[in-house]
């Protein structure tokens, strides 16, 4: 049945429909804005809504009463600190707010009360005496006049409040006074770092009694002349180091690098030099080895470097000089220098295999020979070193570089040291050779290295039935055949092997048998962890003789039930 909307009845129906739509819209808006949050409390002028699951993490508190006395009572006495804070945020009674800010046991309530205060004297009192630092900070947010902030920065008993006051000061004259006279170094530093006046910064950097404050001022000084002066004259090494780090003027750096009495300052200045003549002079004549070494690393002149590499009394300086030398000089140093450190540095830059061979055959230092091995590619030379060198680490480095399979197979079969055999096994490709090593080598690490290289599944299956349980354990971990894994998980006499196989078994009926019948509790427990049959799990939970196994079955049952509850449509 249709109605003409222009008739009186039609107009009534149209008006009724509009009211229905408005009501529905209001309900939707209520749902949207409140999220249908459950009411956790609604009494005594307080309404709390929130998420029951999330609890305190998602609560909304509203003070619903308009009675000032009731609000004050809530702010003073409610057992919930968040409710007290909400009430304090609705108060307009300065004396009551001050009392709450000074006495409430919860910091958030004190802060809420402080933020309602505007009385200057009350705020200053809180900044000076409140026992809660966060309440002091909240009160400080309302102080803006610079002299008052200066007084707080100079006199407050809390260092952090002093610093916070400094961070609100913008007047350079006040910041300068704080930086020069404050009793707290921490506050001085903060003040110095906020000053923008270059003259005041220079005065602080030159005359402040605190080295840390002088360093803070230095970082904002633009004058290279002032930085040069302080780098040369300040009594504190760390201040001078900071100044050198900020210097860019070449003549100032040169003067420090050549003439400063402190080797640390000379070193820092030298690292920033670009004048090759000056660097050569320092490399030849500075009395400190580190300074000479630093200069040497920046020098390119081959003849000078060759002289230093032969004649400098310190081995670390001679070693640094080898980086830019011709091959003929390097060969001489590699063979003749008395220091292993220098010989190693020379060898690192040599590619001539004849020179490297001489080093390998004649040098008495294992580290030097090891460095030489890392530069060799000749397989015959590497084989000789791998078999004959008296230092195991040198032999191992040679083995790591050998690609000749015949040499590696000889080493793995005949070498007396298990580490050498294991290193060779780790580079062998032939699967049959690796199988023999896995079956017959006397040391577990060698057998393990061999098994790790085997990828042939039939060979791994054969090894999985070896009489040696350790070999079986290694091989089983690489098997993919589910039928064989099932058999091993069920029948291997060694629990660790059964458990390893079990970890690789896909869910099947065999799991139930193992979980019920295996003689080892650890194997039964491992099987239980993979079961999905709730009836079997319930039976094990009720009857297994081992407490750990039955407990695992109960936990597995619970996990499966929870999963089912979440996935149920």
C-alpha positions as CSV (number, residue, x, y, z in Angstrom):
1,X,0.0,0.0,0.0
2,X,1.4,3.4,-1.0
3,X,0.5,6.8,0.5
4,X,0.6,10.2,-1.2
5,X,3.2,12.2,0.7
6,X,1.4,15.4,0.0
7,X,-1.7,14.4,1.9
8,X,-1.9,15.0,5.7
9,X,-1.4,11.3,6.4
10,X,1.6,11.3,4.1
11,X,3.1,14.3,5.9
12,X,2.7,12.6,9.3
13,X,4.4,9.4,8.0
14,X,7.2,11.5,6.6
15,X,7.7,13.2,9.9
16,X,7.7,9.9,11.8
17,X,10.3,8.5,9.4
18,X,12.6,11.4,10.0
19,X,12.4,10.9,13.8
20,X,13.3,7.3,13.4
21,X,16.3,8.1,11.2
22,X,17.5,10.7,13.7
23,X,17.2,8.2,16.6
24,X,19.1,5.6,14.7
25,X,21.8,8.2,13.8
26,X,22.1,9.1,17.5
27,X,22.5,5.5,18.5
28,X,25.2,5.0,15.9
29,X,27.0,8.1,17.0
30,X,26.9,6.9,20.6
31,X,28.3,3.5,19.6
32,X,31.0,5.2,17.5
33,X,32.1,7.6,20.2
34,X,31.9,5.3,23.2
35,X,32.8,2.1,21.5
36,X,30.2,0.4,23.6
37,X,32.7,0.5,26.4
38,X,31.5,-1.2,29.5
39,X,30.9,1.0,32.6
40,X,33.4,0.0,35.3
41,X,32.1,2.5,37.8
42,X,29.3,5.0,38.0
43,X,28.6,6.3,41.5
44,X,29.4,9.2,43.8
45,X,30.0,11.7,40.9
46,X,32.6,9.5,39.1
47,X,32.0,7.6,35.9
48,X,34.7,5.2,34.6
49,X,34.3,3.4,31.3
50,X,36.9,1.1,29.7
51,X,38.0,-2.2,28.3
52,X,37.6,-5.1,30.8
53,X,40.4,-7.0,29.1
54,X,42.8,-4.1,28.8
55,X,41.9,-2.8,32.3
56,X,43.9,0.3,33.3
57,X,45.4,0.6,29.9
58,X,42.1,1.8,28.3
59,X,40.1,3.6,31.0
60,X,38.2,6.9,30.5
61,X,37.4,8.8,33.7
62,X,34.8,11.6,33.9
63,X,33.8,13.6,37.0
64,X,30.0,13.8,36.6
65,X,29.2,15.9,39.6
66,X,29.2,19.7,39.5
67,X,29.2,20.1,43.3
68,X,32.6,21.8,44.1
69,X,32.7,20.2,47.6
70,X,32.1,16.7,46.2
71,X,34.8,17.3,43.6
72,X,37.2,18.4,46.4
73,X,36.3,15.3,48.4
74,X,37.0,13.0,45.5
75,X,40.3,14.8,44.8
76,X,41.4,14.3,48.4
77,X,40.1,10.9,49.3
78,X,39.3,8.7,46.4
79,X,41.3,5.5,46.6
80,X,42.0,5.5,42.8
81,X,44.9,7.9,41.9
82,X,43.6,8.4,38.3
83,X,40.2,9.5,39.7
84,X,41.9,11.9,42.2
85,X,43.9,13.4,39.3
86,X,40.7,13.8,37.2
87,X,39.0,15.6,40.1
88,X,42.0,17.8,40.8
89,X,41.9,18.8,37.1
90,X,38.4,20.1,37.7
91,X,39.1,22.1,40.9
92,X,39.3,25.9,41.0
93,X,40.2,26.3,44.7
94,X,43.9,27.4,44.9
95,X,44.5,26.6,48.6
96,X,43.0,23.1,48.1
97,X,45.0,22.6,45.0
98,X,48.2,23.6,46.8
99,X,47.5,21.2,49.6
100,X,46.9,18.3,47.1
101,X,50.1,19.2,45.2
102,X,52.1,19.1,48.4
103,X,50.6,16.0,50.1
104,X,49.1,13.5,47.6
105,X,51.1,10.3,47.5
106,X,50.7,9.9,43.7
107,X,52.9,12.0,41.3
108,X,50.1,12.2,38.7
109,X,47.7,13.7,41.2
110,X,50.2,16.3,42.3
111,X,50.9,17.3,38.7
112,X,47.2,17.6,37.9
113,X,46.8,19.9,40.9
114,X,49.9,22.0,39.9
115,X,48.6,22.5,36.4
116,X,45.4,24.2,37.8
117,X,47.4,26.7,39.8
118,X,48.2,30.2,38.5
119,X,49.2,32.0,41.7
120,X,52.9,32.9,41.3
121,X,53.8,32.6,45.0
122,X,52.3,29.2,45.2
123,X,54.1,28.0,42.1
124,X,57.4,29.3,43.4
125,X,56.8,27.5,46.8
126,X,56.2,24.2,45.0
127,X,59.3,24.7,42.8
128,X,61.4,25.3,45.9
129,X,60.0,22.8,48.4
130,X,57.9,20.0,46.8
131,X,59.1,16.5,47.5
132,X,58.1,15.3,44.1
133,X,60.5,16.4,41.3
134,X,57.9,16.0,38.6
135,X,55.5,18.3,40.5
136,X,58.3,20.8,40.7
137,X,58.9,20.5,36.9
138,X,55.2,21.0,36.3
139,X,55.2,24.2,38.3
140,X,58.3,25.4,36.5
141,X,56.4,25.3,33.2
142,X,54.3,28.3,34.3
143,X,57.3,30.5,35.2
144,X,58.4,32.7,32.3
145,X,60.0,35.9,33.7
146,X,63.8,35.6,33.2
147,X,65.0,36.9,36.6
148,X,62.8,34.4,38.5
149,X,64.2,31.6,36.3
150,X,67.7,32.9,37.0
151,X,67.0,32.7,40.8
152,X,65.7,29.1,40.5
153,X,68.7,28.1,38.4
154,X,71.1,29.5,41.0
155,X,69.4,28.5,44.2
156,X,67.1,25.5,43.9
157,X,68.1,22.5,45.9
158,X,67.4,20.1,43.0
159,X,70.0,20.1,40.2
160,X,67.6,18.9,37.6
161,X,65.2,21.8,38.4
162,X,68.2,24.2,38.1
163,X,69.0,22.8,34.7
164,X,65.3,22.9,33.6
165,X,65.2,26.5,34.6
166,X,68.3,27.2,32.6
167,X,66.7,25.7,29.5
168,X,63.9,28.3,29.8
169,X,66.3,31.2,30.0
170,X,67.1,33.1,26.8
171,X,69.0,36.2,28.1
172,X,72.7,35.8,27.4
173,X,73.7,38.0,30.4
174,X,71.8,35.7,32.8
175,X,73.1,32.5,31.1
176,X,76.7,34.0,31.4
177,X,76.3,34.6,35.1
178,X,75.1,31.1,35.6
179,X,77.9,29.6,33.6
180,X,80.5,31.5,35.5
181,X,79.2,31.2,39.1
182,X,76.8,28.3,39.5
183,X,77.8,25.7,42.1
184,X,76.8,22.8,39.9
185,X,79.0,21.9,36.9
186,X,76.1,20.3,35.2
187,X,74.1,23.5,35.3
188,X,77.1,25.6,34.2
189,X,77.5,23.4,31.2
190,X,73.9,23.7,30.3
191,X,74.0,27.5,30.5
192,X,77.2,27.7,28.5
193,X,75.7,25.6,25.7
194,X,72.8,28.0,25.3
195,X,74.8,31.3,25.0
196,X,74.9,32.8,21.6
197,X,77.1,35.9,22.4
198,X,80.6,35.1,21.0
199,X,82.4,37.5,23.4
200,X,80.8,35.8,26.4
201,X,81.6,32.4,25.1
202,X,85.3,33.4,24.6
203,X,85.4,34.7,28.2
204,X,84.0,31.4,29.5
205,X,86.4,29.4,27.4
206,X,89.4,31.4,28.6
207,X,88.6,32.0,32.3
208,X,85.9,29.6,33.6
209,X,87.2,27.5,36.5
210,X,85.4,24.3,35.4
211,X,87.1,22.5,32.5
212,X,83.8,20.9,31.4
213,X,82.2,24.3,31.1
214,X,85.1,25.6,29.1
215,X,84.7,22.7,26.7
216,X,81.0,23.3,26.4
217,X,81.7,27.0,25.5
218,X,84.4,26.0,22.9
219,X,81.9,24.1,20.8
220,X,80.1,27.2,19.8
221,X,83.1,29.6,19.3
222,X,83.5,30.7,15.7
223,X,86.9,32.5,16.1
224,X,89.8,30.4,15.0
225,X,92.1,32.8,16.9
226,X,90.4,32.0,20.2
227,X,90.5,28.3,19.4
228,X,94.2,28.5,18.6
229,X,94.9,30.3,21.8
230,X,93.0,27.8,24.0
231,X,94.5,24.8,22.1
232,X,98.0,26.1,22.9
233,X,97.5,27.5,26.4
234,X,94.7,25.9,28.4
235,X,96.0,23.9,31.4
236,X,93.5,21.0,30.8
237,X,94.4,18.4,28.1
238,X,90.8,17.6,27.4
239,X,90.0,21.2,26.8
240,X,92.9,21.6,24.4
241,X,91.9,18.4,22.6
242,X,88.5,19.8,22.0
243,X,90.0,23.0,20.7
244,X,92.3,21.1,18.3
245,X,89.3,19.2,17.0
246,X,87.6,22.4,16.1
247,X,90.6,24.1,14.5
248,X,90.8,24.4,10.8
249,X,93.5,27.1,10.4
250,X,96.5,25.3,8.8
251,X,99.2,27.6,10.4
252,X,97.7,27.0,13.9
253,X,97.6,23.2,13.4
254,X,101.1,23.3,12.1
255,X,102.4,25.2,15.1
256,X,100.8,22.6,17.4
257,X,101.9,19.6,15.5
258,X,105.6,20.7,15.5
259,X,105.9,22.7,18.8
260,X,103.5,21.5,21.4
261,X,105.0,19.7,24.4
262,X,102.1,17.3,24.7
263,X,102.4,14.3,22.3
264,X,98.6,13.8,22.4
265,X,98.1,17.4,21.1
266,X,100.8,16.9,18.4
267,X,99.1,13.7,17.3
268,X,95.7,15.3,17.0
269,X,97.1,18.2,15.1
270,X,99.0,15.9,12.8
271,X,95.9,14.0,11.8
272,X,94.5,17.2,10.4
273,X,97.6,18.3,8.4
274,X,97.8,18.3,4.6
275,X,101.2,19.9,4.1
276,X,103.4,17.1,2.7
277,X,106.7,18.8,3.6
278,X,105.6,19.3,7.2
279,X,104.3,15.7,7.4
280,X,107.7,14.4,6.2
281,X,109.5,16.5,8.8
282,X,107.2,15.1,11.6
283,X,107.6,11.5,10.3
284,X,111.4,11.8,10.5
285,X,111.9,13.8,13.7
286,X,109.0,13.7,16.2
287,X,110.2,12.1,19.5
288,X,106.9,10.2,19.9
289,X,106.3,7.0,18.0
290,X,102.5,7.5,17.6
291,X,103.0,11.0,16.2
292,X,105.6,9.7,13.7
293,X,103.4,6.8,12.7
294,X,100.5,9.1,12.2
295,X,102.6,11.3,9.9
296,X,104.0,8.3,8.0
297,X,100.5,7.1,7.2
298,X,99.9,10.4,5.4
299,X,103.2,10.5,3.6
300,X,103.4,9.4,-0.1
301,X,107.2,9.9,-0.8
302,X,108.6,6.4,-1.5
303,X,112.2,7.2,-0.8
304,X,111.4,8.7,2.6
305,X,109.1,5.8,3.5
306,X,111.9,3.3,2.5
307,X,114.3,5.1,4.8
308,X,111.8,5.1,7.6
309,X,110.9,1.4,7.1
310,X,114.6,0.5,7.4
311,X,115.8,3.0,10.1
312,X,113.0,4.0,12.4
313,X,113.7,2.6,15.9
314,X,110.0,1.7,16.5
315,X,108.5,-1.4,14.9
316,X,105.0,0.1,14.6
317,X,106.4,3.1,12.7
318,X,108.4,0.9,10.3
319,X,105.3,-1.3,9.8
320,X,103.3,1.8,8.8
321,X,105.9,2.8,6.3
322,X,105.5,-0.4,4.3
323,X,102.1,0.6,2.8
324,X,103.5,2.6,-0.2
325,X,106.8,0.8,-0.9
326,X,108.0,-0.8,-4.1
327,X,108.2,-4.6,-4.3
328,X,112.0,-4.8,-4.1
329,X,112.1,-2.9,-0.8
330,X,109.2,-4.9,0.6
331,X,111.0,-8.2,-0.2
332,X,114.1,-7.0,1.6
333,X,112.0,-6.0,4.7
334,X,110.0,-9.2,4.7
335,X,113.1,-11.3,4.9
336,X,115.4,-9.1,7.0
337,X,113.5,-6.9,9.5
338,X,114.0,-8.1,13.1
339,X,110.4,-7.4,14.1
340,X,107.6,-9.9,13.2
341,X,105.2,-7.0,13.1
342,X,107.1,-5.2,10.4
343,X,107.7,-8.4,8.4
344,X,103.9,-9.2,8.5
345,X,103.2,-5.6,7.3
346,X,105.5,-6.1,4.4
347,X,104.2,-9.6,3.5
348,X,100.6,-8.1,3.3
349,X,101.7,-6.0,0.4
350,X,103.7,-8.7,-1.5
351,X,102.3,-10.7,-4.4
352,X,105.6,-12.3,-5.6
353,X,105.2,-16.0,-4.8
354,X,108.9,-16.6,-4.8
355,X,109.3,-14.1,-2.0
356,X,106.3,-15.6,-0.2
357,X,107.8,-19.0,-0.6
358,X,111.1,-17.9,1.0
359,X,109.1,-16.4,3.9
360,X,107.2,-19.7,4.3
361,X,110.3,-21.8,4.3
362,X,112.6,-19.6,6.4
363,X,110.6,-17.3,8.7
364,X,110.6,-18.5,12.3
365,X,107.4,-16.7,13.3
366,X,104.1,-18.5,12.8
367,X,102.1,-15.3,12.4
368,X,104.4,-14.1,9.6
369,X,104.1,-17.4,7.8
370,X,100.3,-17.4,8.3
371,X,100.2,-14.0,6.7
372,X,102.2,-15.3,3.8
373,X,100.0,-18.3,3.3
374,X,97.0,-16.0,2.9
375,X,98.8,-14.4,-0.1
376,X,99.6,-17.7,-1.9
377,X,97.5,-19.3,-4.6
378,X,100.1,-21.9,-5.8
379,X,98.5,-25.3,-5.0
380,X,101.8,-27.2,-4.7
381,X,103.2,-24.7,-2.3
382,X,100.0,-24.7,-0.3
383,X,100.1,-28.6,-0.2
384,X,103.7,-28.5,1.1
385,X,102.9,-26.0,3.8
386,X,99.7,-27.9,4.8
387,X,101.7,-31.1,5.3
388,X,105.0,-29.9,6.7
389,X,104.6,-26.6,8.6
390,X,105.4,-26.9,12.3
391,X,102.6,-24.5,13.3
392,X,99.0,-25.9,13.2
393,X,97.3,-22.6,12.5
394,X,99.6,-22.1,9.4
395,X,98.7,-25.6,8.2
396,X,95.0,-25.0,8.7
397,X,95.2,-21.7,6.7
398,X,96.9,-23.6,3.9
399,X,94.2,-26.3,3.9
400,X,91.5,-23.7,3.7
401,X,93.1,-22.4,0.5
402,X,93.6,-25.8,-1.2
403,X,91.3,-26.8,-4.0
404,X,93.2,-29.9,-5.2
405,X,91.0,-32.8,-4.1
406,X,93.7,-35.4,-4.2
407,X,95.8,-33.3,-1.7
408,X,92.8,-32.9,0.5
409,X,92.0,-36.6,0.4
410,X,95.6,-37.4,1.4
411,X,95.5,-35.1,4.3
412,X,92.1,-36.4,5.6
413,X,93.4,-40.0,5.4
414,X,96.9,-39.6,6.8
415,X,97.3,-36.4,8.9
416,X,97.9,-37.1,12.6
417,X,96.0,-34.0,13.8
418,X,92.2,-34.2,13.9
419,X,91.8,-30.4,13.2
420,X,93.8,-30.7,10.0
421,X,91.7,-33.8,9.0
422,X,88.5,-32.0,9.8
423,X,89.6,-28.9,7.8
424,X,90.4,-31.1,4.8
425,X,87.1,-33.0,5.1
426,X,85.2,-29.7,5.1
427,X,86.6,-29.1,1.6
428,X,86.3,-32.5,0.0
429,X,83.6,-33.1,-2.7
430,X,83.8,-36.9,-3.3
431,X,80.8,-38.4,-1.4
432,X,82.3,-41.9,-1.2
433,X,85.5,-40.5,0.4
434,X,83.4,-38.6,2.8
435,X,81.4,-41.7,3.7
436,X,84.7,-43.6,4.5
437,X,85.8,-40.7,6.7
438,X,82.5,-40.6,8.5
439,X,82.6,-44.3,9.1
440,X,86.2,-44.9,10.0
441,X,87.9,-41.7,11.3
442,X,88.8,-41.9,15.0
443,X,87.7,-38.4,16.0
444,X,84.1,-37.1,16.2
445,X,84.9,-33.6,14.8
446,X,86.3,-35.2,11.7
447,X,83.4,-37.5,11.2
448,X,81.0,-34.5,11.8
449,X,82.8,-32.4,9.2
450,X,82.5,-35.3,6.7
451,X,78.8,-35.9,7.3
452,X,78.1,-32.1,7.0
453,X,79.6,-32.3,3.5
454,X,77.5,-35.3,2.4
455,X,74.4,-34.6,0.4
456,X,73.9,-38.0,-1.2
457,X,70.7,-39.4,0.5
458,X,71.6,-43.2,-0.1
459,X,75.0,-42.6,1.6
460,X,73.3,-40.8,4.5
461,X,70.8,-43.7,4.8
462,X,73.7,-46.1,5.0
463,X,75.4,-44.0,7.6
464,X,72.2,-43.8,9.6
465,X,72.5,-47.5,10.2
466,X,76.2,-47.4,11.2
467,X,77.1,-49.3,14.4
468,X,78.5,-46.0,15.7
469,X,75.6,-44.1,17.4
470,X,77.4,-40.7,16.9
471,X,77.6,-41.3,13.2
472,X,74.0,-42.3,13.1
473,X,73.1,-39.1,15.0
474,X,74.9,-36.9,12.5
475,X,73.5,-38.7,9.5
476,X,69.9,-38.8,10.7
477,X,69.8,-35.0,11.0
478,X,70.2,-34.8,7.2
479,X,67.8,-37.5,6.1
480,X,64.6,-36.7,4.2
481,X,63.1,-40.2,3.6
482,X,60.1,-40.3,5.9
483,X,59.9,-44.1,5.9
484,X,63.5,-44.5,7.1
485,X,63.0,-41.7,9.6
486,X,59.9,-43.4,11.0
487,X,61.8,-46.7,11.3
488,X,64.8,-45.0,13.1
489,X,62.5,-43.0,15.4
490,X,60.8,-46.3,16.4
491,X,63.7,-48.7,16.6
492,X,67.1,-47.1,17.0
493,X,68.6,-48.3,20.3
494,X,70.1,-44.9,21.1
495,X,67.5,-42.4,22.6
496,X,69.3,-39.3,21.1
497,X,69.1,-40.8,17.6
498,X,65.4,-41.7,18.0
499,X,64.7,-38.2,19.2
500,X,66.5,-36.5,16.3
501,X,64.6,-38.7,13.8
502,X,61.4,-37.9,15.6
503,X,62.0,-34.2,15.2
504,X,62.0,-34.7,11.4
505,X,59.1,-37.1,11.2
506,X,55.9,-35.7,9.7
507,X,52.7,-36.2,11.8
508,X,51.6,-39.9,11.4
509,X,50.3,-42.9,13.3
510,X,53.8,-43.8,14.3
511,X,53.9,-40.7,16.5
512,X,51.2,-42.2,18.7
513,X,53.1,-45.4,19.1
514,X,56.3,-43.7,20.0
515,X,54.5,-41.3,22.4
516,X,52.9,-44.3,24.2
517,X,55.6,-47.0,24.0
518,X,59.1,-45.6,23.7
519,X,61.3,-46.6,26.6
520,X,62.9,-43.2,27.0
521,X,60.8,-40.4,28.6
522,X,62.6,-37.7,26.6
523,X,61.6,-39.4,23.3
524,X,58.0,-39.9,24.5
525,X,57.9,-36.2,25.4
526,X,59.2,-35.1,22.0
527,X,56.6,-37.2,20.3
528,X,53.8,-35.8,22.5
529,X,54.8,-32.3,21.4
530,X,53.9,-33.2,17.8
531,X,50.7,-35.1,18.5
532,X,47.3,-33.7,17.4
533,X,45.1,-36.7,18.5
534,X,43.4,-35.5,21.6
535,X,42.3,-39.0,22.7
536,X,45.9,-40.2,22.7
537,X,47.0,-37.1,24.5
538,X,44.4,-37.6,27.2
539,X,45.4,-41.2,27.7
540,X,49.1,-40.2,28.0
541,X,48.3,-37.4,30.4
542,X,46.4,-39.8,32.6
543,X,48.7,-42.8,32.5
544,X,52.3,-42.1,31.6
545,X,54.7,-43.1,34.3
546,X,56.9,-40.0,33.8
547,X,55.6,-36.7,35.3
548,X,57.3,-34.6,32.6
549,X,55.6,-36.6,29.8
550,X,52.2,-36.5,31.4
551,X,52.6,-32.8,32.0
552,X,53.6,-32.2,28.4
553,X,50.5,-34.1,27.3
554,X,48.2,-31.9,29.4
555,X,49.9,-28.7,28.1
556,X,49.5,-30.0,24.5
557,X,45.8,-30.8,25.1
558,X,45.2,-27.3,26.5
559,X,47.0,-25.7,23.5
560,X,45.0,-27.7,21.0
561,X,41.7,-26.8,22.8
562,X,42.5,-23.1,22.8
563,X,43.5,-23.2,19.1
564,X,40.2,-24.9,18.3
565,X,38.2,-22.3,20.2
566,X,39.9,-19.5,18.3
567,X,39.4,-21.1,14.9
568,X,35.8,-22.3,15.5
569,X,33.4,-20.3,13.2
